[in-house]
Amino acid sequence: MSDSVKMSLKLFIITAVAALALGVTHAVTEEPIRQQNELAGIESRKAVLPDGEEFIEVDTARYQAEYPGIIEVFEGRKGSTEVGYVFKILSKGYGGNMELYIGINTSESKLDGVTIASHSETPGLGANAAEPGFLGQFYGKPVISPLTVVKGDSGNAEEVEAITGATISTKAVVEGVNEAILFYNQVLRDGGEAR
């Protein structure tokens, strides 16, 4: 047997063993990773809709063209009562996509919370969009009409104060929230058609 054949055979065996090891590792870790992701999703939903005890996914497939940023929508329930909706949204920030969770309380028609699950914004500037001081502005905002970004102090309920030096990041969060508000008002409100 020539040296090149021996070398090829050795490489084949090493590759086959590595592929088998990767396959076994994937099979063993797939379910725990899925469970961990599900738990993280539940915690993210509860963070923005604290009254929700159970979250039922809403089928939004037919609305993807009209609402491209909406990844998932969950109806939050407490017992047999609907308490609101949680939206998982991708919005384009300065550094790339921002993944947002937005909670709308349906009994009070207001925002219950906004969190940023992931982002690539500039540290010290756009990354401040994930800080409680900025996100806290959204709590209790009415969901009757879209929010607007203002520089300086916000004067009314539909305004959000921009982060100094991070207007694009601020607008990305507000646009994500506005997409959730729009979807809620046009599709889900008053027993909407997405159920």
FENQUI-V694961 format. One record per residue. N is the residue number from 0. RES is the residue in one letter. PHI is phi as a letter, one per 40 degrees, with the letter a starting at -180 (none if undefined). BURIAL is I if it has 16 or more other ideal C-beta (glycine too) atoms within 10 Angstrom, else O. D_FIRST is the distance of its C-alpha to the first C-alpha in Angstrom with 1 decimal. Layout:
n | res | phi | burial | d_first
N | RES | PHI | BURIAL | D_FIRST
N | RES | PHI | BURIAL | D_FIRST
This chain:
n | res | phi | burial | d_first
0 | M | none | O | 0.0
1 | S | c | O | 3.8
2 | D | c | O | 6.7
3 | S | c | O | 8.4
4 | V | c | O | 6.5
5 | K | c | O | 6.8
6 | M | c | O | 10.2
7 | S | c | O | 11.1
8 | L | c | O | 10.6
9 | K | c | O | 12.6
10 | L | c | O | 15.2
11 | F | c | O | 15.5
12 | I | c | O | 16.3
13 | I | c | O | 18.7
14 | T | c | O | 20.3
15 | A | c | O | 20.8
16 | V | c | O | 22.3
17 | A | c | O | 24.5
18 | A | c | O | 25.7
19 | L | c | O | 26.6
20 | A | c | O | 28.4
21 | L | c | O | 30.4
22 | G | c | O | 31.2
23 | V | c | O | 32.6
24 | T | c | O | 34.5
25 | H | c | O | 36.0
26 | A | c | O | 37.1
27 | V | c | O | 38.6
28 | T | c | O | 40.5
29 | E | d | O | 41.6
30 | E | c | O | 44.7
31 | P | d | O | 46.0
32 | I | c | O | 45.6
33 | R | c | O | 47.5
34 | Q | c | O | 50.2
35 | Q | c | O | 50.5
36 | N | c | O | 50.9
37 | E | c | O | 53.5
38 | L | c | O | 55.4
39 | A | c | O | 55.4
40 | G | c | I | 56.7
41 | I | c | O | 59.5
42 | E | c | O | 60.5
43 | S | c | I | 60.6
44 | R | c | I | 62.7
45 | K | c | I | 65.1
46 | A | c | I | 65.5
47 | V | b | I | 67.0
48 | L | a | I | 68.8
49 | P | d | O | 69.9
50 | D | c | O | 72.1
51 | G | c | I | 69.1
52 | E | b | O | 67.9
53 | E | b | O | 65.7
54 | F | b | I | 63.9
55 | I | b | O | 63.3
56 | E | c | O | 61.1
57 | V | c | I | 63.0
58 | D | c | O | 61.3
59 | T | b | I | 61.4
60 | A | d | O | 58.9
61 | R | c | O | 61.5
62 | Y | b | I | 62.9
63 | Q | d | O | 59.7
64 | A | c | O | 60.7
65 | E | c | O | 64.1
66 | Y | b | I | 63.1
67 | P | c | O | 59.6
68 | G | c | I | 59.8
69 | I | c | I | 60.3
70 | I | c | O | 57.1
71 | E | a | O | 58.8
72 | V | b | I | 62.3
73 | F | b | I | 63.4
74 | E | c | I | 66.8
75 | G | c | I | 68.0
76 | R | b | I | 70.1
77 | K | b | O | 72.2
78 | G | g | O | 72.8
79 | S | c | O | 73.8
80 | T | b | O | 75.0
81 | E | c | I | 73.2
82 | V | b | I | 73.5
83 | G | i | I | 71.5
84 | Y | b | I | 68.2
85 | V | b | I | 65.3
86 | F | b | I | 63.4
87 | K | b | I | 59.9
88 | I | b | I | 60.0
89 | L | b | I | 57.9
90 | S | b | I | 60.0
91 | K | c | O | 59.0
92 | G | c | I | 60.0
93 | Y | c | I | 59.7
94 | G | c | I | 56.2
95 | G | h | O | 54.8
96 | N | c | I | 55.4
97 | M | b | I | 57.6
98 | E | c | I | 57.2
99 | L | b | I | 60.7
100 | Y | b | I | 62.2
101 | I | b | I | 65.8
102 | G | b | I | 68.2
103 | I | b | I | 71.3
104 | N | c | I | 74.1
105 | T | c | I | 75.6
106 | S | c | O | 78.8
107 | E | b | O | 79.8
108 | S | f | O | 78.1
109 | K | a | I | 76.6
110 | L | c | I | 73.3
111 | D | c | I | 72.4
112 | G | i | I | 69.6
113 | V | b | I | 66.9
114 | T | b | I | 63.7
115 | I | b | I | 60.8
116 | A | c | O | 57.5
117 | S | a | O | 55.3
118 | H | a | I | 55.9
119 | S | b | O | 54.7
120 | E | c | I | 58.1
121 | T | c | I | 59.0
122 | P | d | O | 59.7
123 | G | g | O | 63.5
124 | L | b | I | 64.5
125 | G | c | I | 63.0
126 | A | c | I | 61.4
127 | N | c | I | 65.0
128 | A | c | I | 65.1
129 | A | c | I | 63.3
130 | E | c | O | 66.1
131 | P | d | O | 68.8
132 | G | c | O | 71.5
133 | F | c | I | 70.4
134 | L | c | I | 69.2
135 | G | c | O | 72.4
136 | Q | c | I | 74.4
137 | F | c | I | 73.0
138 | Y | c | O | 74.3
139 | G | g | O | 77.3
140 | K | c | I | 77.1
141 | P | c | O | 78.5
142 | V | b | I | 76.1
143 | I | c | O | 78.8
144 | S | a | O | 77.8
145 | P | c | O | 75.0
146 | L | c | I | 74.9
147 | T | b | O | 75.4
148 | V | c | I | 74.3
149 | V | b | O | 77.1
150 | K | c | O | 77.2
151 | G | g | O | 79.4
152 | D | c | O | 81.0
153 | S | c | I | 80.6
154 | G | c | O | 84.0
155 | N | b | O | 83.5
156 | A | c | O | 81.3
157 | E | c | O | 79.1
158 | E | b | I | 78.1
159 | V | b | I | 75.2
160 | E | c | I | 75.4
161 | A | c | I | 72.6
162 | I | c | I | 70.6
163 | T | d | O | 71.6
164 | G | g | O | 69.0
165 | A | a | I | 66.8
166 | T | c | O | 68.5
167 | I | c | I | 65.3
168 | S | c | I | 64.0
169 | T | d | I | 67.5
170 | K | c | I | 67.6
171 | A | c | I | 64.2
172 | V | c | I | 65.4
173 | V | c | I | 68.7
174 | E | c | I | 67.0
175 | G | c | I | 64.8
176 | V | c | I | 67.9
177 | N | c | I | 69.8
178 | E | c | I | 67.1
179 | A | c | I | 67.4
180 | I | c | I | 71.2
181 | L | c | I | 71.1
182 | F | c | I | 68.9
183 | Y | d | I | 71.0
184 | N | c | I | 74.2
185 | Q | c | O | 73.1
186 | V | b | I | 70.8
187 | L | b | I | 71.4
188 | R | d | O | 75.0
189 | D | f | O | 77.5
190 | G | g | O | 75.1
191 | G | d | O | 73.0
192 | E | c | O | 70.8
193 | A | c | I | 67.3
194 | R | c | O | 67.6
